[in-house]
Amino acid sequence: MRWLYAFLVFAGIFFLILPTAVPVMKTSADFSIFNTNWNGCSEFAKVLADNGKIVPVLYPYNSIKLKREGVLIVVGPDVGFSSLEIEKVRDFVEEGGTLFIADDFGRANSLLAGLGMNGKFSDKPLGDIFYSRRADFPVVVRIEDPELSYDVEKLVLNIPSVITGLKGRGGEEKVFSSKVSVVGEVGEGESRRSYPIMAETRYGKGRVILLSDPDILINDMAVENRKFIDNIVRYLGSDLFYFDDAHHSDFNPYSVTTVYIHKELDRGRAFQIFIFVAALMVFIESGIAKVIGQLVGRLIPAGRGDMFEGLPEDIDRERLKRIVNEIKTGSKFESGEGNERRKGIYRTTKRGGW
């Protein structure tokens, strides 16, 4: 019997590390989760996969089902949104879903306008005196939400935009540029001050989260922004992610392959398997299972015995059985042979009638 417990432990651990076959597309489209080049979001997809399930969206929203417990992720869209899609998104968010948009100078403003939101992405780039490598890569350190700022020293941007129109209208700003940053050029009606890079607002029962630089999520910048990306995924508060690849105009999958993902052993899960099997062994070997089985057996009513048992001895049981049988079958024939004879008589009569 002990070999069975060892087998259960082995089988449990085996399924934990069993490789998973995953069909994979490849494309060169910017911001696609199927693009493994510098401008793709395949690394972001890995973080999403570590935290839940990814559902690629390759068709218009109105042709798919969006579950309200999920998150619709839109990164760098350059294709417009139809009225039917906007209506679908509105229903999704109002019912409790989360819409996460990372954009700068793309088409996301048309979706926000269709939803009737005041917030939007500025059409001018953010400039700052604090940057990494060169001025095109401003650095952000002011992350006010503790969940987003956890273990993050800085956030490196890439020619970002900023979010406007949400302040004082129910929006909550989360991440800011420095106090000496500027949108556009100084002298164009803009002054040096802090601008929101990430913000959130309630929408019905759900919420809309805006990030004004989709390049934060691309593979080329995933390493330096990895902690922040991890925090964003957890901040989304779901394990179901709808990733929009339908609004990338150059989405052109040029190959479809199958890869095998090898899993590392989760020590926590392995420990749970050992505990479960140990508890099962104690439960069976100690006799507790046998005692419980006996108690349950006593509680279950026994099957009916012979209905003629317990009758007075002067009653003819055989005749009583025939009477009961006639009542059940509607016939005086007791055996299968009698029934066959009755059927034969019926068939002969029918043939005679013909």
C-alpha positions in Angstrom: 0.0 0.0 0.0 2.9 2.3 0.8 4.0 2.3 -2.9 0.7 4.0 -3.7 1.5 7.0 -1.6 4.9 7.3 -3.2 3.3 7.1 -6.6 0.8 9.9 -5.6 3.7 12.2 -4.6 5.6 11.4 -7.8 2.6 12.0 -10.0 1.7 15.3 -8.3 5.3 16.7 -8.7 5.4 15.4 -12.3 2.4 17.3 -13.3 3.8 20.5 -11.7 6.9 20.3 -14.0 5.2 18.8 -17.1 6.1 21.0 -20.1 3.2 22.8 -21.7 2.7 23.0 -25.4 1.8 26.5 -26.6 1.0 27.6 -30.2 3.0 30.7 -31.0 2.6 33.3 -33.8 5.4 35.6 -34.9 4.9 39.1 -36.2 6.9 42.3 -36.6 4.0 44.5 -35.5 4.8 47.2 -32.9 3.5 46.4 -29.4 2.3 42.9 -30.3 2.6 40.2 -27.7 3.6 37.9 -30.6 6.6 40.1 -31.5 9.8 39.0 -29.9 11.9 41.8 -31.4 12.8 45.0 -29.6 9.6 46.7 -30.4 7.3 43.9 -29.3 5.6 43.1 -26.0 6.4 39.4 -25.7 8.2 40.0 -22.4 5.2 41.9 -21.1 3.1 38.8 -22.2 5.3 36.6 -20.1 4.6 38.6 -17.0 0.9 38.5 -17.7 1.1 34.7 -18.2 2.9 34.3 -14.9 -0.1 36.1 -13.2 -3.0 34.6 -15.1 -4.4 33.8 -18.5 -3.9 35.7 -21.7 -6.6 35.9 -24.3 -5.3 37.5 -27.5 -7.9 39.7 -29.2 -7.4 39.4 -33.0 -10.9 40.5 -34.0 -13.1 43.5 -33.3 -14.4 43.7 -29.7 -18.1 43.3 -30.8 -17.3 39.8 -32.1 -15.9 38.4 -28.9 -17.1 37.9 -25.3 -15.4 40.0 -22.6 -15.9 38.7 -19.1 -16.4 41.5 -16.6 -13.8 40.0 -14.2 -11.1 40.5 -16.9 -8.9 43.3 -18.0 -8.9 44.6 -21.6 -5.3 45.8 -22.4 -4.8 48.2 -25.3 -1.2 49.1 -26.1 -0.2 51.6 -28.8 -3.3 51.3 -31.0 -3.0 52.8 -34.5 -6.4 51.7 -35.9 -9.6 53.4 -35.1 -12.4 52.0 -32.9 -15.9 51.4 -34.4 -19.1 52.5 -32.7 -20.0 48.9 -32.0 -16.6 48.3 -30.4 -17.0 51.4 -28.2 -20.4 50.2 -27.1 -18.9 46.8 -26.3 -16.2 48.4 -24.2 -18.7 50.7 -22.5 -20.8 47.7 -21.4 -17.8 45.8 -20.3 -16.4 48.5 -18.0 -19.8 49.6 -16.7 -20.4 46.0 -15.6 -17.2 45.9 -13.6 -14.4 45.3 -16.1 -11.1 47.1 -16.2 -9.8 48.9 -19.3 -6.0 49.5 -19.4 -4.7 51.8 -22.1 -1.0 52.5 -22.7 -0.7 55.1 -25.5 0.9 58.3 -26.5 0.2 59.6 -30.0 -2.0 56.8 -31.3 -5.7 56.3 -31.7 -6.7 55.7 -28.1 -8.2 59.2 -27.7 -11.0 58.2 -30.1 -11.9 55.4 -27.8 -11.9 57.7 -24.7 -14.0 60.2 -26.5 -16.5 57.5 -27.6 -16.8 56.5 -23.9 -17.6 60.1 -23.0 -14.5 60.6 -20.9 -12.8 63.9 -20.2 -9.3 62.5 -20.0 -7.1 62.0 -23.0 -3.5 61.7 -24.1 -1.7 65.0 -25.1 -0.6 65.3 -28.7 2.7 66.9 -27.6 5.7 65.0 -26.2 7.0 65.4 -22.6 10.5 66.9 -22.1 12.5 66.8 -19.0 16.0 67.7 -17.8 16.2 64.3 -16.1 16.7 61.5 -18.6 18.6 58.2 -19.3 20.9 57.8 -22.3 19.6 60.9 -24.0 16.7 63.5 -23.8 14.3 61.2 -25.6 14.3 59.0 -22.5 12.9 61.0 -19.6 13.2 59.4 -16.1 10.3 59.4 -13.6 10.8 58.8 -9.9 7.6 60.3 -8.5 5.3 57.2 -8.2 2.7 58.0 -5.5 0.8 54.8 -5.4 2.6 52.4 -3.0 1.5 49.3 -4.9 3.0 50.7 -8.1 6.1 52.1 -6.5 7.1 48.9 -4.6 10.8 48.1 -5.2 10.9 50.6 -8.1 13.7 53.2 -8.1 12.9 54.9 -11.4 10.8 54.5 -14.5 12.4 55.1 -17.9 10.2 56.6 -20.6 10.6 56.9 -24.4 9.3 60.1 -26.0 6.1 60.0 -23.8 2.9 61.9 -23.8 1.0 63.1 -20.7 -2.6 62.7 -19.5 -4.9 65.7 -19.4 -8.4 66.4 -18.4 -8.8 64.0 -15.5 -7.7 66.2 -12.6 -10.7 67.3 -10.5 -13.2 65.2 -12.4 -13.0 62.0 -10.4 -9.6 60.9 -11.8 -6.8 59.8 -9.5 -3.3 60.5 -10.8 -0.7 57.9 -9.9 2.7 58.6 -11.6 4.2 62.1 -12.3 7.0 63.6 -14.2 9.4 66.0 -12.4 8.5 69.5 -11.5 10.7 71.0 -14.2 9.3 69.0 -17.1 7.4 70.6 -20.0 5.0 69.5 -22.7 5.9 70.8 -26.1 8.1 73.9 -26.0 8.3 76.5 -23.3 6.7 79.6 -24.6 3.9 77.8 -26.4 1.6 78.4 -23.4 3.2 75.6 -21.4 5.3 76.1 -18.3 7.6 73.8 -16.5 5.7 71.7 -13.9 4.8 68.1 -13.0 2.5 66.2 -15.4 0.6 63.0 -14.8 2.0 59.9 -16.7 -0.4 57.4 -15.2 -4.0 58.0 -13.9 -7.1 56.1 -13.1 -10.8 56.9 -13.0 -14.0 55.0 -12.1 -16.4 54.2 -14.9 -19.7 52.6 -13.8 -18.8 49.5 -11.7 -15.4 49.3 -13.4 -12.4 51.5 -14.0 -10.2 52.9 -16.7 -6.4 53.1 -16.2 -4.3 55.3 -18.5 -0.5 55.1 -19.1 0.9 57.8 -21.4 3.9 55.8 -22.8 3.3 52.4 -24.3 7.1 52.0 -24.9 7.5 51.3 -21.2 6.1 47.8 -22.0 8.2 46.9 -25.1 11.0 44.3 -24.9 13.8 46.9 -25.4 12.8 48.6 -22.2 11.4 45.7 -20.2 14.6 45.0 -18.3 15.0 48.5 -16.8 11.3 48.8 -16.2 10.7 45.2 -15.1 9.7 45.9 -11.4 7.2 48.5 -12.5 5.7 46.2 -15.1 5.4 43.5 -12.4 3.6 46.0 -10.2 1.2 47.1 -13.0 0.1 43.6 -13.7 -0.7 43.0 -10.0 -2.3 46.4 -9.8 -4.8 45.4 -12.6 -6.3 43.1 -10.0 -7.3 40.2 -12.3 -6.0 36.9 -13.6 -7.7 37.2 -17.0 -6.1 39.5 -19.5 -7.5 40.4 -23.0 -4.6 41.7 -25.0 -5.7 43.8 -28.1 -3.7 43.0 -31.2 -6.7 43.8 -33.5 -5.9 47.6 -33.4 -2.3 47.2 -34.7 -2.4 48.0 -38.4 0.8 46.1 -39.3 -0.2 42.9 -37.4 1.0 40.4 -39.9 1.8 36.9 -38.4 4.3 35.3 -40.7 4.7 32.0 -38.9 2.8 29.8 -36.5 4.9 27.3 -34.4 4.5 25.3 -31.2 6.9 25.8 -28.3 7.2 23.8 -25.1 7.4 25.8 -21.9 9.3 24.0 -19.2 8.1 24.9 -15.8 10.2 25.2 -12.7 9.2 23.3 -9.6 7.0 25.4 -7.3 8.3 24.4 -3.9 5.1 25.7 -2.2 2.9 23.5 -4.4 5.2 20.5 -3.9 5.0 20.9 -0.1 1.2 21.0 -0.3 1.3 17.7 -2.2 3.5 16.1 0.5 1.1 17.3 3.2 -2.0 16.0 1.3 -0.5 12.6 0.7 0.8 12.3 4.3 -2.7 13.3 5.6 -4.3 10.7 3.3 -1.9 8.0 4.6 -2.7 8.8 8.2 -6.4 8.8 7.4 -6.4 5.4 5.8 -3.7 3.5 7.8 -5.0 4.6 11.2 -8.3 3.0 10.5 -10.2 6.3 10.6 -11.4 5.7 7.0 -12.7 2.2 7.9 -14.6 3.5 11.0 -16.2 6.3 9.0 -17.2 3.9 6.2 -18.9 1.6 8.8 -20.8 4.6 10.3 -21.9 5.7 6.9 -23.0 2.1 6.1 -25.2 2.1 9.2 -26.8 5.3 8.3 -27.7 4.1 4.8 -31.0 2.2 4.8 -30.5 -1.5 4.0 -32.1 -2.9 0.8 -35.5 -4.5 1.0 -35.6 -8.2 1.9 -38.2 -10.8 0.9 -41.7 -9.2 1.2 -43.2 -12.5 2.1 -40.9 -13.0 5.2 -42.6 -12.9 8.6 -46.0 -14.1 7.3 -48.0 -16.6 9.5 -47.1 -20.2 8.7 -50.6 -21.2 7.7 -50.5 -18.9 4.6 -49.7 -20.5 1.3 -46.7 -18.3 0.2 -46.5 -19.9 -3.3 -50.1 -19.0 -4.1 -49.7 -15.5 -2.7 -46.7 -15.0 -4.8 -48.7 -16.1 -7.9 -51.5 -13.6 -7.1 -49.0 -10.8 -6.6 -47.3 -11.7 -9.9 -50.6 -11.7 -11.8 -51.4 -8.3 -10.4 -48.0 -7.0 -11.5 -48.0 -8.5 -15.0 -51.7 -8.6 -15.7 -51.4 -12.2 -16.7 -51.9 -15.6 -15.2 -48.7 -16.9 -16.8 -45.9 -16.8 -14.3 -42.8 -17.5 -16.3 -41.1 -16.2 -19.4 -42.2 -19.3 -21.2 -45.8 -18.5 -20.5 -45.3 -15.0 -21.8 -43.8 -16.4 -25.0 -46.8 -18.7 -25.4 -49.2 -15.8 -25.0 -47.3 -13.9 -27.7 -47.4 -16.9 -30.0 -51.1 -17.2 -29.6 -51.5 -13.5 -30.4 -49.4 -13.8 -33.6 -51.3 -16.9 -34.7 -54.6 -15.1 -34.3 -53.3 -12.2 -36.3 -52.2 -14.5 -39.1 -55.5 -16.2 -39.1 -57.2 -12.9 -39.4 -55.1 -12.1 -42.5 
